[in-house]
């Protein structure tokens, strides 16, 4: 058994990592592929409508603005060379909120952009037939190609995938270069006059239309863990990909406005077709269609694959479901993240029109840049050694923040309204799902030590969490939990928590679990001997009580059953006290006063002390579960002070009536009501007449000084201490 559990643990904590197979050329290919999408084939016409021939300068200005942001990303990739791109930088520096905000908008922006590239591919491909198709046909083609790319990327890794992507990306670059070269033999400079028909404002206004074409360079950072020597390769690849793309953009703009009157370009939905027909004759549209297909396919592949790396990073940090943060052991690809991403792109194509997709992509990508600028400023402030040698680079955070914020404000009211809705949706996901999961994952690591997967059920199952630490109480805790399950149904989750000091890696700590693993092994053996099914869990945590609470939250447990703490030199019961104070789950503490081997002896009387209504239902459930299992009698008792008033008597009467009304059991019962000057002494005295005593835990500042705790220490019978949390408090604390 020991070897089997150890082997299972080793498999569970084995971390699969990316292979570093991408060099400078491959990283540059990713950037060029994402930058050189189908936008240049379409957007230059819309930009010419606003700027006229000065669209050339619009592209140059865009390049300068993008260069500043590229430098910012290059700086961050040098300092933090890990997968996840902008999300990783913001998360490592700004923490949970900044990381999630950046990752949320980056993920959405990449998904919406992938939708644009996919529909662009479909439109260009179908245009080759020369026929008109219903609106659903391009969408269907776009969905098919998206799923196909995801499947191929999941199936092939490393050099095989990038070889195919390289042919696509550089094939598109070759077609654009061919168009530029041929067009330059017949340029007409007079067509570019006047240069500023709409003034400088038109030149600047065109920037907001074409800036989306300059986003792709940051996707290189998403692949950081696959890139060789990322500290040097990523900055160089970003600069190279931006330089190559900017040069081609400007040269295409020159060829366009000096080959065809800008007014004609402005009216056309396919402006480069006009340029190609001018340069190549009547068949120029065929070359441009092929270029559009390759451009869309290359951008879709780069964006979809890079997006999966960022989603994988957020899944690994528990912002998203855990299965998104896992790599396939064979291909070392985030297969699930790839497939889920392609599925979301397909849903976007099904339910949203192109205008919404374009506006959502613009807003999301620009919004994701803002926290990244703040992250670089914080790094420079808190880590002076990381500052660049060039003095002007110290102002990169402020420059990029201003640039991207101003561009965000130029998107228009409709785009900003779309963005606001996306921000609200992200805030809801973070507050109600991601925040606590990320905190739990950051503070520990949970390993389920059983093979296979649990069968999914839409019906809720009761779960009892049993923390194990003391070998002497393991059997009793399992036996009591089984008795409760006979009453309420459900399953038992057993957890052993390994305390991991600060600075020690959780995986490293669990690789040498030692005594903690032995506790799980013994629990499994005891459960098997008693024919009790348990779900064994090993948790590494900086704090034992927090580890118990986190597992209870992760497993959505309804009840925690703990053993009573052994006395220590300082007399404190820190783990129990912290668990009781911080847990969102009801708790039962078992103080067994007989030897575990005597637990099978007959139980004849169960005392249930009623000081107030608090915890009453759980106390009754525990008492009736034991009574029905062992054929015992329940004794409900309470005390009145000497010289009690009619009001005090009426209150205890209501309490007794309420307990009898809720006592849904076949067990016999009796009621005792006495006058007492010292409740503690009288409860201890009466404990000699009971086999089990059930008490509710008071609201206490100090567990050790509370009446139930003191009685539990002194009682002559076994004691159950019960604490419940109201539904309202559970909801409030979860939020």
C-alpha positions in Angstrom: 0.0 0.0 0.0 2.8 2.4 1.0 4.5 2.0 -2.4 1.3 2.4 -4.3 0.3 5.6 -2.6 3.9 7.0 -3.0 3.8 6.1 -6.7 0.4 7.7 -7.1 1.6 10.9 -5.4 4.7 11.1 -7.6 2.6 10.9 -10.7 0.2 13.5 -9.4 2.9 16.0 -8.5 5.0 15.4 -11.6 5.1 18.8 -13.4 5.0 18.7 -17.2 6.9 21.7 -18.8 7.1 23.1 -22.2 10.1 22.2 -24.4 12.3 25.1 -25.4 12.4 24.6 -29.1 11.7 28.1 -30.5 14.7 30.2 -31.6 14.8 33.8 -32.8 13.4 33.0 -36.2 10.5 31.0 -34.8 9.7 33.7 -32.2 9.8 36.4 -35.0 7.5 34.2 -37.1 4.9 34.3 -34.2 5.1 38.0 -34.1 5.0 38.6 -37.8 2.1 36.1 -38.1 0.0 38.0 -35.6 1.0 41.4 -36.9 0.6 40.7 -40.6 -3.1 39.7 -40.5 -5.7 40.5 -43.1 -6.1 44.0 -41.7 -3.6 45.5 -44.3 -5.8 44.0 -47.1 -8.9 45.9 -45.9 -8.1 48.6 -43.4 -5.9 50.7 -45.7 -9.0 51.7 -47.6 -10.8 52.8 -44.5 -7.7 54.7 -43.3 -7.3 56.4 -46.7 -10.9 57.6 -46.5 -10.0 59.5 -43.3 -6.4 60.5 -43.9 -6.1 60.6 -47.7 -2.5 60.1 -49.0 -1.2 60.9 -45.5 -2.2 57.4 -44.5 1.5 56.7 -45.1 2.3 58.9 -42.1 -0.5 57.4 -40.2 1.2 54.0 -40.4 4.5 55.6 -39.5 3.0 57.2 -36.4 1.3 54.0 -35.5 4.7 52.3 -35.7 6.3 54.9 -33.4 3.5 54.5 -30.9 3.6 50.7 -31.1 7.5 50.8 -30.8 7.1 52.4 -27.3 4.8 49.6 -26.1 7.1 47.1 -27.7 10.0 48.4 -25.7 7.8 48.1 -22.6 7.0 44.5 -23.3 10.6 43.8 -24.2 11.7 45.2 -20.8 9.2 43.1 -18.9 10.1 40.0 -20.9 13.7 40.5 -19.9 12.8 40.8 -16.2 10.0 38.1 -16.1 10.7 35.5 -18.8 7.7 33.3 -18.2 4.7 32.2 -20.3 1.6 34.4 -20.1 2.8 37.7 -21.6 1.1 40.8 -20.3 -0.9 38.8 -17.8 2.2 37.3 -16.2 3.9 40.6 -15.9 0.8 42.2 -14.3 0.2 39.3 -12.0 3.7 38.9 -10.7 4.0 42.6 -10.0 0.5 44.0 -9.3 -1.0 40.9 -7.7 -4.3 39.2 -8.1 -6.5 42.1 -9.2 -4.1 43.6 -11.8 -3.2 40.1 -13.1 -6.8 39.1 -13.6 -7.8 42.3 -15.2 -4.9 42.1 -17.7 -5.5 38.4 -18.4 -9.2 38.8 -18.8 -8.9 41.5 -21.4 -6.0 39.9 -23.2 -7.9 36.6 -23.4 -11.0 38.3 -24.7 -9.1 40.4 -27.1 -7.2 37.4 -28.5 -10.5 35.4 -28.8 -12.3 38.2 -30.6 -9.3 38.9 -32.8 -9.1 35.2 -33.7 -12.8 35.4 -34.7 -11.9 38.3 -37.1 -9.0 36.4 -38.6 -11.2 33.3 -39.0 -14.0 35.1 -40.8 -11.4 36.9 -42.9 -9.9 33.6 -44.0 -13.4 32.3 -44.9 -14.3 35.4 -46.9 -11.1 35.4 -48.9 -11.3 31.6 -49.6 -14.9 31.8 -50.7 -14.2 34.8 -52.9 -12.0 32.6 -55.1 -15.1 30.8 -56.4 -16.6 34.1 -57.6 -20.0 33.1 -56.2 -22.1 34.7 -53.5 -23.0 32.6 -50.4 -25.5 33.0 -47.6 -24.2 34.7 -44.5 -24.0 31.5 -42.5 -21.5 29.8 -45.0 -18.5 32.1 -44.2 -19.2 31.6 -40.5 -19.4 27.8 -40.9 -16.1 27.8 -42.8 -14.5 30.1 -40.1 -15.6 27.7 -37.3 -14.2 24.7 -39.2 -10.8 26.2 -39.8 -10.6 27.4 -36.2 -11.3 24.0 -34.8 -8.9 22.4 -37.4 -6.0 24.7 -36.4 -6.6 24.0 -32.7 -6.6 20.2 -33.3 -3.4 20.4 -35.4 -1.7 22.6 -32.9 -2.6 20.3 -30.1 -1.4 17.2 -32.1 1.9 18.7 -33.2 4.4 20.5 -31.1 7.7 22.3 -31.4 9.4 22.5 -34.8 6.6 20.6 -36.6 4.0 23.2 -35.8 6.3 26.2 -36.5 7.5 24.8 -39.8 3.9 24.8 -41.1 3.2 28.2 -39.6 6.4 29.6 -41.1 5.4 28.6 -44.6 2.0 30.4 -44.1 3.4 33.5 -42.5 6.4 34.1 -44.8 4.3 33.1 -47.8 2.0 36.1 -47.0 5.0 38.3 -46.6 6.4 37.2 -49.9 3.1 38.0 -51.7 3.0 41.5 -50.2 6.7 42.1 -51.1 5.9 41.0 -54.7 3.0 43.4 -54.8 5.3 46.2 -53.5 8.1 45.5 -56.0 5.9 45.3 -59.1 3.9 48.3 -58.1 7.1 50.4 -57.5 7.9 50.2 -61.3 4.8 52.3 -62.1 4.4 54.7 -59.2 2.6 58.0 -59.8 3.7 60.5 -57.1 1.2 63.1 -58.3 -1.6 60.8 -56.9 -0.3 61.5 -53.4 -1.0 65.2 -53.6 -2.4 66.9 -51.6 -0.8 64.9 -48.9 -3.2 66.1 -46.2 -6.6 66.6 -47.8 -8.3 66.4 -44.4 -5.6 68.1 -42.4 -3.4 66.6 -39.7 -6.5 65.6 -37.7 -7.4 63.1 -40.5 -3.9 61.6 -40.3 -4.2 61.2 -36.5 -7.8 59.9 -36.7 -6.7 57.1 -39.0 -4.4 55.8 -36.3 -7.4 54.5 -34.2 -8.5 52.5 -37.3 -5.2 50.8 -38.0 -3.7 50.5 -34.6 -5.2 47.0 -34.1 -2.8 45.9 -36.8 0.1 46.5 -34.4 -0.9 44.3 -31.5 0.6 41.0 -32.4 4.2 41.5 -31.1 3.2 40.9 -27.5 1.9 37.4 -28.3 5.6 36.4 -28.5 5.8 36.7 -24.7 2.9 34.3 -24.3 5.3 31.6 -25.6 8.2 32.5 -23.3 8.6 29.0 -21.7 9.0 27.5 -25.2 11.6 30.0 -26.4 15.3 29.4 -26.1 17.1 32.0 -24.0 13.9 34.1 -23.6 15.6 37.0 -21.8 17.4 37.9 -25.1 15.3 36.2 -27.7 11.9 37.7 -26.9 13.0 41.4 -27.0 14.9 40.8 -30.2 12.0 39.0 -31.8 9.5 41.7 -30.8 11.7 44.4 -32.3 12.3 42.4 -35.5 8.7 41.5 -36.0 7.5 45.1 -35.5 10.3 46.4 -37.8 9.4 43.9 -40.6 5.7 44.5 -40.3 6.0 48.3 -40.1 8.3 48.4 -43.2 5.8 46.3 -45.2 2.8 48.4 -44.0 4.5 51.7 -45.0 5.6 50.3 -48.4 2.2 48.9 -49.1 0.7 52.3 -48.2 3.1 54.0 -50.6 2.3 51.6 -53.4 -1.4 51.9 -52.8 -1.8 55.7 -52.7 0.7 56.2 -55.6 -0.9 53.5 -57.8 -4.6 54.2 -57.3 -6.3 57.5 -56.4 -7.0 57.5 -52.7 -10.6 58.3 -53.4 -11.0 55.0 -55.1 -9.2 53.2 -52.3 -11.6 54.8 -49.8 -14.6 53.5 -51.7 -13.4 49.9 -52.0 -13.9 47.0 -49.5 -10.8 45.3 -51.1 -8.4 48.2 -51.8 -5.4 46.1 -52.5 -7.3 44.3 -55.3 -7.3 47.6 -57.1 -3.6 48.0 -56.6 -2.9 44.4 -57.7 -5.1 44.7 -60.8 -3.2 47.9 -61.7 0.2 46.1 -61.3 -0.6 42.6 -62.5 -3.5 43.1 -64.8 -6.9 41.6 -64.5 -5.7 38.6 -62.5 -4.3 40.6 -59.6 -7.3 39.9 -57.5 -6.2 36.2 -57.4 -2.8 37.0 -55.9 -4.4 39.3 -53.3 -6.9 36.7 -52.4 -4.2 34.1 -51.9 -2.3 36.7 -49.7 -5.4 37.4 -47.7 -5.9 33.7 -47.1 -2.3 33.2 -45.9 -2.4 36.4 -43.8 -5.7 35.4 -42.1 -4.5 31.8 -41.6 -1.1 32.9 -40.2 -2.7 35.5 -37.8 -5.3 33.0 -36.7 -2.7 30.3 -36.0 -0.4 32.7 -34.1 -3.1 34.3 -32.0 -5.0 31.1 -31.2 -1.9 29.2 -30.1 -0.5 32.2 -28.1 -3.9 32.8 -26.5 -3.9 29.2 -25.3 -0.5 29.8 -23.5 -2.0 32.8 -21.7 -5.1 30.8 -20.7 -2.9 28.0 -19.5 -1.0 30.4 -17.3 -4.3 31.7 -15.8 -5.5 28.2 -15.3 -2.2 27.3 -13.6 -2.8 30.2 -11.2 -6.4 29.0 -10.6 -8.1 32.1 -12.0 -9.6 29.8 -14.6 -10.6 26.1 -14.1 -7.6 23.9 -13.2 -8.0 21.7 -16.4 -7.0 24.8 -18.5 -3.7 25.0 -16.6 -2.4 21.5 -17.5 -0.1 20.3 -20.3 -0.5 17.1 -22.2 2.3 14.8 -21.1 3.0 13.6 -24.7 2.9 16.7 -26.8 3.6 19.2 -23.9 0.8 21.4 -25.3 -2.0 23.0 -23.3 -4.5 20.8 -25.3 -7.6 21.6 -23.2 -6.8 25.4 -23.4 -6.4 25.2 -27.1 -9.7 23.3 -27.7 -11.7 25.5 -25.2 -10.3 28.6 -26.9 -11.3 27.4 -30.3 -14.7 26.5 -29.0 -15.2 30.0 -27.6 -14.1 31.5 -30.9 -16.7 29.4 -32.6 -19.4 30.6 -30.2 -18.3 34.2 -30.8 -18.7 33.6 -34.6 -22.1 32.1 -34.1 -23.7 34.7 -31.8 -22.0 38.1 -32.6 -21.8 40.2 -35.6 -18.5 41.4 -37.1 -19.0 45.0 -35.9 -19.3 43.8 -32.2 -16.3 41.4 -32.6 -14.1 44.2 -34.0 -15.0 46.7 -31.4 -14.7 44.2 -28.6 -11.2 43.2 -29.8 -10.1 46.8 -30.1 -11.3 47.7 -26.6 -10.0 44.5 -24.9 -6.5 44.7 -26.4 -6.1 48.3 -25.5 -7.5 47.9 -22.0 -5.1 45.1 -21.3 -2.1 47.4 -21.9 -2.9 49.8 -19.1 -2.0 47.5 -16.1 1.1 46.4 -17.8 2.4 49.9 -17.9 1.7 50.2 -14.1 3.6 46.9 -13.5 6.7 48.2 -15.2 6.6 51.5 -13.2 6.3 49.5 -10.0 9.3 47.3 -10.9 11.5 50.3 -11.6 10.4 51.9 -8.3 10.8 48.8 -6.1 13.8 47.2 -7.8 16.3 49.9 -8.9 18.7 47.3 -10.2 16.3 46.4 -12.9 16.2 49.9 -14.4 17.6 50.3 -17.9 20.8 52.1 -18.7 19.1 54.5 -21.1 17.6 57.4 -19.1 14.7 58.0 -21.5 13.5 54.4 -21.0 12.7 55.2 -17.4 9.6 57.0 -18.7 8.3 54.1 -20.8 5.6 53.3 -18.3 4.1 56.8 -18.4 4.6 57.1 -22.2 2.8 53.8 -22.9 0.1 54.4 -20.4 -0.7 57.8 -22.0 -0.6 56.4 -25.5 -2.9 53.4 -24.9 -5.3 55.4 -22.8 -5.7 58.1 -25.4 -6.2 55.4 -28.1 -8.8 53.8 -25.9 -10.7 57.0 -25.7 -10.7 57.4 -29.5 -12.7 54.2 -30.0 -16.1 55.9 -29.7 -19.1 55.6 -27.4 -20.3 52.3 -28.8 -17.0 50.6 -28.3 -16.6 52.0 -24.8 -20.1 50.8 -24.0 -19.2 47.3 -25.2 -16.0 47.5 -23.2 -17.9 48.4 -20.0 -20.1 45.4 -20.4 -17.0 43.2 -20.8 -15.4 44.8 -17.7 -18.5 44.2 -15.6 -18.6 40.5 -16.7 -14.9 40.2 -15.8 -15.5 41.8 -12.4 -18.3 39.3 -11.7 -16.1 36.3 -12.7 -13.3 37.5 -10.5 -15.4 38.3 -7.4 -17.6 35.2 -7.4 -15.2 32.6 -8.9 -11.6 33.5 -9.5 -10.6 35.5 -6.4 -10.9 32.8 -3.7 -9.6 30.0 -6.1 -6.5 32.0 -6.8 -5.9 32.7 -3.2 -6.4 29.1 -2.2 -4.0 28.0 -5.0 -1.4 30.5 -4.0 -1.4 29.4 -0.4 -1.2 25.7 -1.0 -1.4 22.7 -3.2 -4.1 20.0 -3.1 -3.5 16.4 -4.4 -6.4 13.9 -4.5 -4.8 10.5 -3.9 -7.1 8.3 -5.9 -7.1 7.0 -9.4 -9.6 7.9 -12.1 -12.3 10.6 -12.0 -15.4 10.9 -10.0 -18.7 10.4 -11.8 -20.3 13.8 -12.5 -23.7 14.3 -11.0 -26.0 17.3 -11.2 -27.4 16.4 -7.7 -25.7 17.8 -4.6 -23.9 15.3 -2.4 -23.3 15.9 1.3 -19.6 15.9 2.1 -17.9 15.5 5.4 -14.3 16.6 5.7 -12.2 14.7 8.2 -8.7 16.3 8.9 -6.3 13.6 10.1 -3.2 14.2 12.2 -3.3 12.0 15.3 -3.1 8.3 14.5 -4.9 7.5 17.8 -8.1 9.3 16.7 -8.3 8.3 13.0 -10.5 5.2 13.6 -12.9 7.1 15.8 -13.3 10.0 13.4 -14.0 7.7 10.5 -16.5 5.7 12.6 -18.3 8.8 13.7 -18.3 10.3 10.2 -19.8 7.0 8.9 -22.6 7.3 11.5 -23.4 10.8 10.4 -23.5 9.7 6.7 -26.0 7.0 7.6 -28.2 9.9 8.7 -27.5 12.5 6.0 -26.0 10.6 3.1 -23.0 11.6 1.0 -19.3 10.9 1.2 -16.2 11.3 3.4 -13.2 13.4 2.4 -10.1 12.7 4.4 -7.3 15.3 4.4 -3.8 15.3 5.8 -2.1 18.7 5.8 1.6 19.1 5.4 2.9 22.4 6.9 5.2 24.0 4.4 7.4 26.9 5.5 7.7 30.1 3.5 10.1 29.9 0.6 9.7 26.2 0.1 8.0 25.0 -3.1 4.8 23.1 -2.5 5.7 20.4 -5.0 9.1 19.9 -3.5 7.5 19.6 0.0 5.0 17.0 -1.1 7.8 15.0 -2.9 9.0 14.2 0.7 5.6 14.0 2.5 6.9 11.4 5.0 4.6 11.2 8.1 1.8 13.2 6.4 1.6 10.6 3.6 1.6 7.8 6.3 -1.5 9.3 7.8 -3.3 9.1 4.5 -2.1 5.5 4.0 -3.4 4.5 7.5 -6.8 6.2 6.8 -7.2 4.3 3.6 -6.4 1.0 5.3 -8.8 1.7 8.2 -11.5 2.8 5.8 -11.1 -0.4 3.7 -11.2 -2.6 6.8 -14.5 -1.0 7.8 -15.9 -0.9 4.2 -16.0 2.9 4.3 -15.4 4.7 1.0 -13.2 7.8 1.4 -11.7 10.4 -0.9 -8.1 10.8 0.4 -6.5 14.3 -0.1 -3.0 15.5 0.7 -2.7 19.3 1.1 0.5 21.3 1.3 -0.1 24.7 3.0 1.7 27.5 4.8 -0.8 27.1 7.6 -2.5 23.9 8.8 -5.8 25.5 9.7 -6.0 27.4 6.4 -5.2 24.2 4.6 -8.2 22.5 6.2 -10.4 25.4 5.4 -9.2 25.6 1.8 -9.9 21.9 1.2 -13.4 22.3 2.7 -14.0 25.1 0.3 -12.6 23.4 -2.8 -14.5 20.2 -2.1 -17.7 22.1 -1.1 -18.0 20.2 2.1 -21.0 20.6 4.4 -19.3 19.6 7.6 -15.8 19.3 9.1 -15.3 16.6 11.7 -12.1 17.2 13.8 -10.4 15.5 16.7 -10.1 17.3 20.0 -6.5 18.7 20.3 -4.0 17.1 22.6 -2.7 19.3 25.4 0.6 21.0 24.6 3.2 22.7 26.8 1.6 26.1 26.3 -1.9 24.8 26.6 -3.0 26.3 23.3 -5.2 24.7 20.6 -4.2 27.0 17.8 -5.2 24.8 14.8 -8.7 24.1 16.1 -9.3 27.7 17.3 -8.2 29.2 13.9 -10.3 26.6 12.0 -13.4 27.4 14.1 -13.0 31.1 13.7 -12.2 31.2 10.0 -14.2 28.3 8.5 -17.2 28.9 6.3 -18.2 25.3 7.1 -20.0 23.8 10.1 -17.7 22.0 12.5 -18.0 19.1 14.9 -15.1 18.4 17.3 -14.9 14.9 18.7 -13.2 14.4 22.1 -13.2 10.6 22.6 -12.7 9.6 26.2 -12.3 5.9 25.6 -9.7 3.9 23.8 -10.4 3.5 20.1 -10.6 -0.2 20.4 -13.5 0.3 22.9 -15.5 2.4 20.5 -17.8 -0.5 19.7 -19.1 -0.7 23.3 -22.8 0.0 23.9 -23.9 3.6 24.1 -27.0 4.0 26.3 -27.4 7.7 27.0 -26.6 10.8 25.0 -26.7 14.1 26.8 -27.7 17.2 24.8 -27.1 20.5 26.6 -29.4 23.4 25.5 -28.2 26.8 26.6 -29.6 28.6 23.4 -31.0 28.1 20.0 -27.6 28.5 18.3 -26.3 25.2 16.7 -29.5 23.4 17.7 -30.1 21.6 14.4 -26.6 20.2 14.0 -26.6 19.1 17.7 -29.8 17.3 17.1 -28.5 15.6 14.0 -25.4 14.4 15.7 -27.3 13.1 18.7 -30.0 11.3 16.7 -27.5 9.8 14.3 -25.6 8.2 17.2 -28.8 7.2 19.0 -30.3 5.5 16.0 -27.1 3.7 15.2 -26.5 2.5 18.8 -30.1 2.3 20.1 -29.4 4.9 22.7 -31.7 7.3 24.6 -31.3 11.1 24.2 -31.4 13.2 27.3 -32.2 16.9 26.6 -31.3 19.0 29.6 -30.9 22.7 30.5 -30.5 24.9 33.6 -32.3 27.8 35.2 -30.6 30.2 37.6 -31.7 30.3 41.2 -34.8 32.6 41.6 -35.5 32.4 37.9 -38.1 34.7 36.4 -41.2 33.7 34.4 -39.5 35.1 31.3 -36.4 32.9 31.8 -38.6 29.9 32.3 -40.6 30.7 29.1 -37.4 31.0 27.1 -36.1 27.6 28.2 -39.5 26.1 27.5 -39.5 27.4 24.0 -36.0 26.0 23.5 -37.1 22.5 24.7 -40.3 22.6 22.6 -38.2 23.6 19.5 -35.7 20.8 20.1 -38.5 18.2 20.5 -40.3 19.5 17.3 -37.1 19.1 15.3 -36.1 15.8 16.9 -37.0 13.7 13.9 -35.9 10.2 15.1 -37.1 6.9 16.3 -34.9 7.1 19.3 -36.4 7.6 22.8 -35.8 10.8 24.7 -36.3 12.4 28.0 -36.1 16.0 29.2 -34.4 17.3 32.3 -34.6 20.8 33.7 -32.7 21.8 36.8 -31.8 24.9 38.8 -28.0 25.5 38.8 -25.7 28.0 40.3 -22.6 26.7 38.5 -23.3 25.3 35.0 -19.8 24.0 34.4 -19.7 21.9 37.6 -23.2 20.5 37.1 -22.6 19.5 33.5 -19.4 17.8 34.5 -21.3 16.0 37.3 -24.0 14.9 34.9 -21.5 13.7 32.4 -20.8 10.6 34.5 -24.4 9.5 33.6 -23.8 9.9 29.9 -21.8 8.0 27.3 -21.7 10.9 24.9 -22.3 14.6 25.6 -23.3 17.1 22.8 -22.7 20.8 23.3 -22.7 23.9 21.1 -19.7 26.1 21.0 -20.3 29.7 22.2 -19.2 32.7 20.4 -15.8 33.1 22.0 -12.7 35.2 21.7 -10.6 32.5 23.4 -11.5 28.9 22.8 -9.6 27.7 25.8 -11.6 29.9 28.2 -15.0 28.9 26.8 -17.5 26.8 28.8 -17.8 24.0 26.3 -14.0 23.6 25.9 -13.5 23.5 29.7 -16.3 21.0 30.1 -14.8 18.9 27.3 -11.5 18.7 29.2 -13.1 17.7 32.4 -16.1 15.6 31.3 -16.1 11.8 32.2 -17.7 10.9 28.9 -16.9 11.5 25.2 -17.9 15.0 24.1 -19.1 16.4 20.8 -18.6 20.2 20.4 -20.7 21.7 17.6 -20.4 25.0 15.7 -22.7 26.1 12.9 -22.5 29.2 10.6 -25.7 30.9 9.5 -26.5 31.0 5.8 -26.2 34.7 5.7 -22.7 34.7 7.1 -21.7 32.0 4.7 -22.9 34.1 1.7 -21.3 37.3 3.0 -18.0 35.8 3.8 -17.8 34.0 0.4 -18.3 37.3 -1.4 
